[in-house]
Amino acid sequence: MNRVVGSHDLLLVTLDTLRYDVAAELAAAGRIPNLARHLPGGRWEERHAPGSFTYASHQAIFAGFLPTPAAPGPHPRLFAASFAGSETTAERTWVFDTPDLVSGLAGAGYHTVCVGGVGFFNRRGPLGSVLPGLFHESHWEPEFGVTSPASFENQIARAEDVVRRLPAEQRLFLFVNVSALHQPNWFHRPGATREDGDSRESHAAALEYVDRHIGRLFAAASRRRPCFAIVCSDHGTAYGEDGYTGHRLGHPSVWTVPYAHFVLAPEPAAGAAR
């Protein structure tokens, strides 16, 4: 990461509430081709979430604690705050001397941008202002939120506008919290009604919806230079397993999440020599 920070733009996408088992099944079945083409080996990595709900998990992620590989460690981290005695800070870890990754990247010359999704990013009160307040600029509209059937398309349009406005030489750290997987998601399942409610199937349909559009986000993020992308879930959610529903609880459906990182190469301009 010491070679990446400063040379690449950075993209962090949290697919809020996405379960590992659903993500893995859809990748194996060829139902999320646009994501799968970027996943190393076409597969998600199984990891453990740093928190059981959005606020806790993102506080950890923004401190450099990305989801942890689901195997005995220690596991060296990509980013870490300077902290005496850290067992997961390694030679190739990018270390920052601030309380959080966002301000650390800002100090390294990055313009930091948040495109929020769920309520913890809506800036409608003190609690909803903490996480987006870390960034140089943050964006949230009701059309980006959990009740909008077109939430991800609306978020991408805003991200594209952000990229267009930036000077070519300005490094960018773009964070997008994707709300489409979060409850309510029944409207993403073809033929479903409000009375049907949310289910594992509508959760999967929401991921398919995200996959149909995520290529636009990847293209925008890598428009100006190579982009190091991290795509993961912040936590999962339960749909009745062992009697549990929702998240902010300790269950494998909540703490087991999908993760991937990869480099997005800039697309050649139309008509450019190849």
N, C-alpha and C positions, 0 to 999 in steps of 0.2 A: 504493500500500500504506500510505502514511501516513494515509489516511482509513479504511482497512479495519482496521488494527491498533488495537484499543481500542473499536471499534464493533461488530465481527463476532466470532463464534466462528470458529475455524480448524480445518479437517480436512485432514490429509495422509494419503493412502492410497498405499502402495507395493504394487503388484501384482507381488510378487517373481518375477523370472525371465521376465516376460511379453515376448515378442518383438513388435516393431512390425508385421512382415508379417502375423502371425496376428491381431493386434488389428485392423488395418486391414481385412483380408479379412472378418472377422466383422461389423464395423460396416457395411461396404458391403452385405453379404448380409442384413442385418436380423436377425442371430442374437444380438445383444446389445442389445435394445431399451431396457432400463432404463439402461444406460450411454450409449447413443447419443443419447437424448433430452436429455442434459445436455452433450454434446460440441458445441463451437461449430461450426455447420454440419453437425452429425452425424458429424464426422470427428475422428480423433486427429491431433494434430500430431506430425510425425516429429522426433525429437530424438536427441542423442548422450548416452549415459550418462556420468556422471562417474567411474565405476569399473566393473570387469569382474566383480565379485562383491559379495555383500551387504555385507560389513563395510566395504570400501573405499568403495563408493558411498554408503552411509548416513553415513559420517563426513563425506563431502563435502556431502551434502544437508543435514545438520544444521549445517554451517558456512555455509549459504546458497547452495551451488552446486548448484542443481537441474539436471536434464538440459538441455543446451544445444541451441537450435534448430539443425537440420541445414542451415545456410546460413552463408555468411561473415558475421562479426560486425564489431565487438563487439555483444553483445546485453545490454542493461540487465537487471539482475536484480530480482526481487521483493524479496528480502531480502539484506542483506550485512553482515558484520562491519565495524566501522570499521577501515579499512586504507589507509594512505597509498599513493597511486598506483594504486588500483584503477580499471581502465578500464571496468568493468561496473557501477559504482555510479553511479546517475543521480538526478535530482531527485526522481523518484517512487519510488525504492527506500527501503524501511524499513531504516534502519541501526541496528544494535545494538552496544553497547560491551562485549560478552562474547565468549568464544571460540566460542560456538555459539548457534544460533537458539533452542534450547529454553530455555536459561537467559536469553536475551535477552527472550523472551516472558514468562517467569516474572517478570522484573524489571518488565515492563510490566503486571503484574497478572493474568496468565493462570495458571490451574491447568493443569499439563501432565500428560498421561496417555498412556502407551504400552500398546497391546494388541499383544503380540508374536506372531510366527508361526514363522519359521525359527529354527534353533539359536542364532544370534547374539543372540537376545533371550530365551533361556530361563533366564538367571541361575543356571545349574547349575555355573558355574565362573567364574574371573576374566574370561576372554574373553567369555563370554556375558552378563556383567554390565556391560560398558563402555557399550554403547548404551542399554539400559534405565535405567542409572544416571543418565542425564542428566535424567530426568523426576521430577516430584513423586511420581507413583505409576506402577508398571508391573505388567502382568499377563501371565502365561504359564502355560499348562497343557499337558500332553501332547495334550489334545483340540484345542488350537489349532495343532498342529504338522503337519509335512508328511505324516505317515502316517495322519492322520485324514480319512476321506472327508467328514466334516461339519465340517471345521475352520473354515470361514468362518461358518457358522451359529453355532458356539460362540463365536467371537470377537465377533460382532455382539451376542449375548446379554450378554456382559460389557460391551461399550460402552454398550448400553442401560441397564444397571444403573449404570454410572458417571454417565451423564447424569441419571438419576433422583435420584441422591444429592446432586447439586450444588445449592447455593443458586441461585435464579433469577438473582441479580445477578452471580454469579461468571462471568467470562469463561473460556472453555475452549479449549485447544489439544489436540486429540485426534489421535494418530498410530496408524494401524493398518497393520501389516505383514502382508499377506495371503499365506499360505503355499501356497494351493491349487494354484497354477500350477507350483510347484517339484516336481522329481522326489522321490518317485514320484507320478505323476499318472495312471497307467494305469486306476485304478479309476473315473475320471470318464467314461471312454468306454463307452457302453452295450455290454454283451456281452463286454467285454475281460476277460482273465484275467491273473494275475501273469506267466504265461509269455509273454504277448504283449509285456509291457514297455511302457515309455513311448515316445511318438511325438509327432510334430507334431499328429496328430489328437487324441490324448488331451490334449495341451496346450490345443488349441482347446476341447475338451469341458470342461476345467477352467475356462476363461474363461466359458463358457456357464453353468456352475454358479455362479460368482461373480455373474454378471449376474442370475440368478434371485433373489438375496438382497440385492443391494447397495442396493435401495430402502429396506430397513429401516435400514441404516446411515445413509443420507442423511437419512432422516426423524428419526432420533435426534439427529444432529449439528445439525440446524436446528430442533430442537423449541422452543428458547427465544428465538432471535433469528436474523437472517440469518447464514449461515455461508459463509465463503470456503473453497472446497474445491480441493485439488490432488490429482489422480489420475494416477499415472504408474508406470512400471516403473523399477526400480533398475538392471537390466541384462537382456539376453536370454539365450538359451541355444541351443546347437547340437544338432541331431538328425542328425548324420552329414554335414552339408554340408562339402564339401572334406576329408572325413575327420575332421572335428572333432566331438566330443561333449562336452556340458556347457558350462561357462563358466569364468571366471578365465583367459581367453585372448582374443587379439585377432582377432576375426572379425566381419563385419557383422551376423551373427545375434545377437551378444552386445552390440555397442556401439550398435545402433540400437534405440530404444525409443519407445513411445507416451507422449504427455503431453497433459494438458488441465487447465485451471483454469476455475472458474465459480463463481457465487454460488448457493447454495441458499436459497430463500425459505421461511420457516416455513409449515407447513401450517395452514390455518384449523382451529380446534378444531371437533369435531363439533357441529353445531347452531348454530355462530356465524354472525352476519350476514355476508353477502358484499357 
